[in-house]
């Protein structure tokens, strides 16, 4: 069963921007905090930003000031606006719901973000 579908990735030059979207099942959206994660080759999957059902946001230090997470409850969709992209942002980006530290759905396919000149 598909619960999370990420889209919006692509190839961009350093300094460029992308907007990622994650369409989530109503059963998990609006109930839990939604987060964006990324995993670079050979690296751990890390949380980069999240947003609670009440709209409170948090960001990893590495993306603070450059990325903005938002959610549209009517569309069951969470977004990640990524500005001033850097090569170190290159990764597969995933979304998921979580309660405290526990994710609430299986991982989707993710969307590839490549930042390169």
Order of alpha helices (4+ residues) and beta strands (2+ residues): beta-beta-beta-beta-beta-beta-beta-beta-beta-beta-beta
